[in-house]
Amino acid sequence: MGFTSDMFVRPISDIKIPNHDYKTIFKTAQQCRQHPPQISLYASHYHLMKRVHKATTITTTCILKEERDRCSSPSFTSHGLRFIRGKKLLSELSTWRIGGPCKYFVQVFDRNQLLSAIRYCHERSIRFLIIGKGSNCLFDDAGFDGCVILNRIDFIEETKPGIYRVGSGYPFNQLGVRCSNDGFTGLEFASGVPGTVGGGAFMNAGANGQEISDAIYSVEILQTDGRLETINRNDLAFGYRKSSFQDMQDLAAIVAVTFKLKPFPSAREQQKEYLTKRRLSQPLGERSAGSVFKNPEGIGVSAGELIEKAGLKGFRLGNAKISEMHANFFINCGSTSKDMIELINLVKEKVKDKFKVELREEIQYVSPI
Ligand SMILES: Cc1cc2nc3c(=O)[nH]c(=O)nc-3n(C[C@H](O)[C@H](O)[C@H](O)COP(=O)(O)OP(=O)(O)OC[C@H]3O[C@@H](n4cnc5c(N)ncnc54)[C@H](O)[C@@H]3O)c2cc1C
């Protein structure tokens, strides 16, 4: 077989060998070892090829192993993240404790991991859902035929007095306590909301006349194409349990929120007062998702009052029950999503029949497919 020295004498960076070609070159290098005059020139290339061969074999074995693991085991690692396949129950990820398994599950602890998880899903056309504490979600018994990304990005930094930059996975109730203890007003209500900062911004959480949107200065988001963007409060629109994020087609996730709060010496007392009021009026020890329905606007009566006036307080359907303490809280007493959905529909029907008011769900139902 004929060959020339330039075939091998090239900078290593130039060697771009398609996987199937290195074998021929390796064989050639091996042959040229047998020719003594050329041995010094080719011996090093023989060893180089041997290394290329070994590296390629290792890489191929790793890729094959990853693919095999992905297909067969309940958990696998990809993009440096540990994914669980088909085993993670959504009931473990929601305060309602309802929901079947999701096809993939992964936790992310920082922005890069979030980006990797989204890339993984994007490249494989896997539907994904980012969740915080699942305190506003109704998952289906059939689970979710996609990837659930559990947000654990929970840093907090006070960049200036009253200005907090907070990871979207940071517990919202802890933020409420921290800011109030520091003597700042705006988030006292948050100490009773068992969600995350990201979930709070997405839902525009609020209570006691306060809303998260009033305290937001800017929001860092990740787009589905991997771009990061910081949006100022003035460029966002919020309403009652409504935010621009709910309508953003290309939103992958809220990554961090910056809050700007005003000093208020009585913030701590205010926060404690709100929490006491909540403990006396809401069934906090029960499995619920908070208020099921939004309060109808402009009629001066809350959804809870309408449900109570319709005679439904304490009503039970299967293992789903309307709380005796707060009629807008529906309790899981061993319920399926089917029981809960039937109870929600029944309440809507009764309230509409009796008061001609159309109740709208505040909770987010996550369709399995
Ligand atoms: C006992 C109890 C009391 C409650 N009290 C209140 C209250 O006073 N006021 C109030 O407003 N709500 C209340 N809630 C409801 C709930 O806690 C809030 O809506 C909360 O903001 C949801 O946050 P989460 O992290 O649990 O969101 P999840 O339930 O995990 O998600 C809710 C929605 O937000 C989206 N989402 C979550 N994180 C992100 C993110 N990082 N980026 C993009 N989208 C995201 C999810 O995809 C989903 O659509 C209460 C709930 C309970 C159980």
The ligand as a MOL file (V3000), in Angstrom:
LIG
                    3D

  0  0  0     0  0            999 V3000
M  V30 BEGIN CTAB
M  V30 COUNTS 53 58 0 0 0
M  V30 BEGIN ATOM
M  V30 1 C -52.2330 26.8430 52.3640 0
M  V30 2 C -52.0820 27.6820 51.1390 0
M  V30 3 C -52.2410 29.0460 51.1970 0
M  V30 4 C -52.1080 29.8440 50.0710 0
M  V30 5 N -52.2810 31.1730 50.1600 0
M  V30 6 C -52.1510 31.9640 49.0790 0
M  V30 7 C -52.3160 33.3760 49.1500 0
M  V30 8 O -52.5640 33.9360 50.2070 0
M  V30 9 N -52.2040 34.0920 48.0350 0
M  V30 10 C -51.9070 33.5320 46.8260 0
M  V30 11 O -51.7990 34.2390 45.8270 0
M  V30 12 N -51.7490 32.1820 46.7180 0
M  V30 13 C -51.8650 31.3960 47.7990 0
M  V30 14 N -51.6830 30.0410 47.6930 0
M  V30 15 C -51.4360 29.4290 46.3760 0
M  V30 16 C -49.9350 29.2590 46.0260 0
M  V30 17 O -49.1600 29.0780 47.1860 0
M  V30 18 C -49.3740 30.4360 45.2300 0
M  V30 19 O -50.0560 30.5740 44.0020 0
M  V30 20 C -47.8850 30.3220 44.9730 0
M  V30 21 O -47.4210 31.5380 44.4520 0
M  V30 22 C -47.5240 29.1950 43.9990 0
M  V30 23 O -46.1120 29.0160 44.0420 0
M  V30 24 P -45.4500 27.6090 43.7090 0
M  V30 25 O -43.9850 27.7900 43.7300 0
M  V30 26 O -45.9800 26.5550 44.6120 0
M  V30 27 O -45.9590 27.3870 42.2520 0
M  V30 28 P -46.3790 26.0150 41.5820 0
M  V30 29 O -47.6700 25.5440 42.1750 0
M  V30 30 O -45.2420 25.0900 41.6240 0
M  V30 31 O -46.6470 26.4870 40.0980 0
M  V30 32 C -47.7520 27.3310 39.8060 0
M  V30 33 C -47.6170 27.8330 38.3660 0
M  V30 34 O -46.4580 28.6710 38.2680 0
M  V30 35 C -45.5570 28.1720 37.2940 0
M  V30 36 N -44.1980 28.3720 37.8040 0
M  V30 37 C -43.6980 28.0060 39.0070 0
M  V30 38 N -42.4090 28.3620 39.1210 0
M  V30 39 C -42.0640 28.9620 37.9560 0
M  V30 40 C -40.8570 29.5430 37.4440 0
M  V30 41 N -39.7350 29.5950 38.1540 0
M  V30 42 N -40.8740 30.0480 36.1980 0
M  V30 43 C -42.0130 30.0330 35.4500 0
M  V30 44 N -43.1750 29.4880 35.8770 0
M  V30 45 C -43.2080 28.9650 37.1150 0
M  V30 46 C -45.8850 26.6820 37.1720 0
M  V30 47 O -45.4870 26.1710 35.9250 0
M  V30 48 C -47.3920 26.6840 37.3690 0
M  V30 49 O -48.0500 27.0330 36.1810 0
M  V30 50 C -51.8050 29.2340 48.8160 0
M  V30 51 C -51.6320 27.8500 48.7640 0
M  V30 52 C -51.7550 27.0840 49.9020 0
M  V30 53 C -51.5550 25.5940 49.8100 0
M  V30 END ATOM
M  V30 BEGIN BOND
M  V30 1 1 1 2
M  V30 2 1 2 3
M  V30 3 2 2 52
M  V30 4 2 3 4
M  V30 5 1 4 5
M  V30 6 1 4 50
M  V30 7 2 5 6
M  V30 8 1 6 7
M  V30 9 1 6 13
M  V30 10 2 7 8
M  V30 11 1 7 9
M  V30 12 1 9 10
M  V30 13 2 10 11
M  V30 14 1 10 12
M  V30 15 2 12 13
M  V30 16 1 13 14
M  V30 17 1 14 15
M  V30 18 1 14 50
M  V30 19 1 15 16
M  V30 20 1 16 17
M  V30 21 1 16 18
M  V30 22 1 18 19
M  V30 23 1 18 20
M  V30 24 1 20 21
M  V30 25 1 20 22
M  V30 26 1 22 23
M  V30 27 1 23 24
M  V30 28 2 24 25
M  V30 29 1 24 26
M  V30 30 1 24 27
M  V30 31 1 27 28
M  V30 32 2 28 29
M  V30 33 1 28 30
M  V30 34 1 28 31
M  V30 35 1 31 32
M  V30 36 1 32 33
M  V30 37 1 33 34
M  V30 38 1 33 48
M  V30 39 1 34 35
M  V30 40 1 35 36
M  V30 41 1 35 46
M  V30 42 1 36 37
M  V30 43 1 36 45
M  V30 44 2 37 38
M  V30 45 1 38 39
M  V30 46 1 39 40
M  V30 47 2 39 45
M  V30 48 1 40 41
M  V30 49 2 40 42
M  V30 50 1 42 43
M  V30 51 2 43 44
M  V30 52 1 44 45
M  V30 53 1 46 47
M  V30 54 1 46 48
M  V30 55 1 48 49
M  V30 56 2 50 51
M  V30 57 1 51 52
M  V30 58 1 52 53
M  V30 END BOND
M  V30 END CTAB
M  END
